[in-house]
Amino acid sequence: PEFHLQQMNGQTISLKDLRGHPAVIIFWTSWCPVCRAEAPEFNRLMRRHRASGIRVLGINIQESEKRTRAGIKEFGIRYPVALDTDASVARRYQVTATPTVIFIDASGTIRYRDNRLPKNYDRRLELLLTQDRHCSAP
């Protein structure tokens, strides 16, 4: 589903902004111990796959900007974060627990959804990139 959210840098981001590139969206909260534990792996994912065009976006659910900033600092998050202050986007994406990790292909179709980053995420992301290249070839 489409969304429009304010990022921590003040800019607005939407699903439309991510289209054309595979994306990883992480729904998280600052009180979630699994979110804290997985944040370094999401940072590594972003560093490894940024050059290939994969976008990474964290979406904080129902926390104040102040609390979200504290969570970003505490967890060492290095990827962009947007605020879902009323959880409306989380509801549309059927988020029932945090973290919820979603892989979206370049056309905007959800290809993975779970409460953990899959162990074979590098392979899954490579497949999304291969699929994207194949679909956009003349």
C-alpha positions in Angstrom: 0.0 0.0 0.0 1.1 3.6 -0.7 2.2 5.7 2.2 3.5 9.2 2.8 5.6 9.7 6.0 7.9 12.3 7.4 11.5 11.2 7.7 13.7 12.2 10.6 15.5 14.6 8.3 12.2 16.4 7.7 11.7 15.2 4.1 8.6 13.2 3.1 9.0 9.7 1.7 6.4 7.5 0.0 6.3 4.1 -1.5 6.3 5.8 -4.9 9.8 7.2 -4.0 11.1 3.6 -3.5 9.6 2.3 -6.8 12.1 1.2 -9.4 14.4 -0.2 -6.8 14.0 -3.2 -4.5 13.5 -2.1 -0.9 13.8 -3.4 2.6 11.4 -1.8 5.1 11.8 -2.4 8.8 8.9 -1.5 11.1 10.4 -1.0 14.6 10.0 0.5 18.1 12.6 1.8 20.5 11.5 -0.6 23.3 11.9 -3.7 21.1 14.9 -5.9 22.1 14.9 -7.8 18.8 14.8 -4.5 16.9 17.9 -3.4 18.9 19.7 -6.8 18.2 19.0 -6.7 14.5 19.8 -3.0 13.8 23.5 -3.7 13.2 22.6 -6.3 10.6 20.3 -3.9 8.9 23.2 -1.4 8.8 25.4 -4.1 7.2 22.7 -4.9 4.7 22.4 -1.2 3.7 26.2 -0.9 3.3 26.5 -4.1 1.3 23.6 -3.4 -1.0 23.4 0.4 -1.3 25.6 0.5 -4.5 23.3 -2.0 -6.2 20.3 0.2 -5.7 18.5 -1.5 -2.8 16.8 1.0 -0.6 16.5 0.5 3.2 13.9 2.4 5.3 13.1 2.0 8.9 9.6 3.0 10.0 9.2 3.8 13.7 5.7 3.0 15.0 3.8 5.3 17.3 6.6 7.0 19.1 7.5 10.6 19.5 10.2 12.2 17.4 12.3 12.6 20.6 11.9 8.9 21.5 12.6 7.8 17.9 15.8 9.9 17.8 16.9 8.3 21.1 16.2 4.8 19.7 18.2 5.6 16.5 21.2 6.7 18.6 20.9 3.8 21.1 20.6 1.2 18.4 23.2 2.8 16.2 20.8 3.0 13.2 22.5 4.3 10.0 19.6 3.9 7.5 16.9 6.4 6.9 14.0 6.4 9.4 10.4 7.7 9.0 7.7 8.3 11.6 4.4 6.4 11.6 3.0 8.3 14.5 -0.5 7.0 14.3 0.4 3.4 13.1 -1.8 3.9 10.0 1.0 2.6 7.7 1.7 -0.3 10.1 -1.9 -1.3 10.0 -2.0 -1.2 6.2 1.1 -3.4 6.1 -0.5 -5.7 8.6 2.2 -5.3 11.2 1.3 -7.2 14.3 4.8 -7.2 16.0 8.1 -5.5 15.9 10.3 -5.8 14.1 8.4 -6.6 10.9 10.8 -6.9 7.9 9.4 -6.5 4.4 11.2 -6.9 1.1 9.5 -5.2 -1.8 10.5 -5.7 -5.4 11.1 -2.8 -7.9 7.5 -2.8 -8.9 6.2 -2.5 -5.4 5.1 -6.1 -4.7 5.9 -7.6 -1.3 8.2 -10.6 -1.7 9.0 -11.3 2.0 7.4 -10.5 5.3 8.4 -11.8 8.7 9.4 -10.7 12.1 13.1 -11.5 11.5 15.6 -10.8 8.8 16.0 -14.0 6.9 19.4 -15.7 7.3 19.7 -15.9 3.5 18.8 -12.2 3.0 21.8 -11.5 0.7 20.6 -14.2 -1.7 17.0 -13.0 -1.5 18.1 -9.5 -2.3 20.3 -10.6 -5.2 17.3 -12.4 -6.6 15.3 -9.2 -6.4 18.0 -7.3 -8.2 18.3 -10.0 -10.9 14.5 -10.0 -11.3 14.6 -6.2 -11.6 17.3 -6.3 -14.2 15.5 -9.0 -16.2 12.2 -7.1 -16.1 13.7 -3.8 -17.1 15.8 -5.2 -20.0 14.8 -4.2 -23.5 
